[in-house]
Amino acid sequence: MRIGELVYRIFEFLFCYCFLWYLIQQHTIPIAQEAVQHFKERNYLRIMMSTLHMAVPASYLWLIIFYSTFHTWLNFLAELTQFADRRFYSDWWNAGNLGEYWRKWN
């Protein structure tokens, strides 16, 4: 067990969740609070614009959650338990057909 690798993964995980907290507090919540007023007024153009404004922070949230869970956390647990096979997911995004996608995803 490499202590340096464990500490690195912990800091990486904490950084991901600090960035996640920042995105939620500074971007997602203000956009959502602004959108509530548009829903009350039934201003459909503003609702659509709020949805588009929410797209970028939501995409970053999904990416951070994916990275922190499937890369940082699982590699931390693999190092902690000394699990030798570190391939938790393959390059499913390069799949040419549905069968190859399912083999690489699972």
Secondary structure by P-SEA (a helix, b strand, c coil): ccaaaaaaaaaaaaaaaaaaaaaaacccaaaaaaaaaaaaacaaaaaaaaaaaaaaaaaaaaaaaaaaaccaaaaaaaaaaccccccccccccccccaaaaaaaac
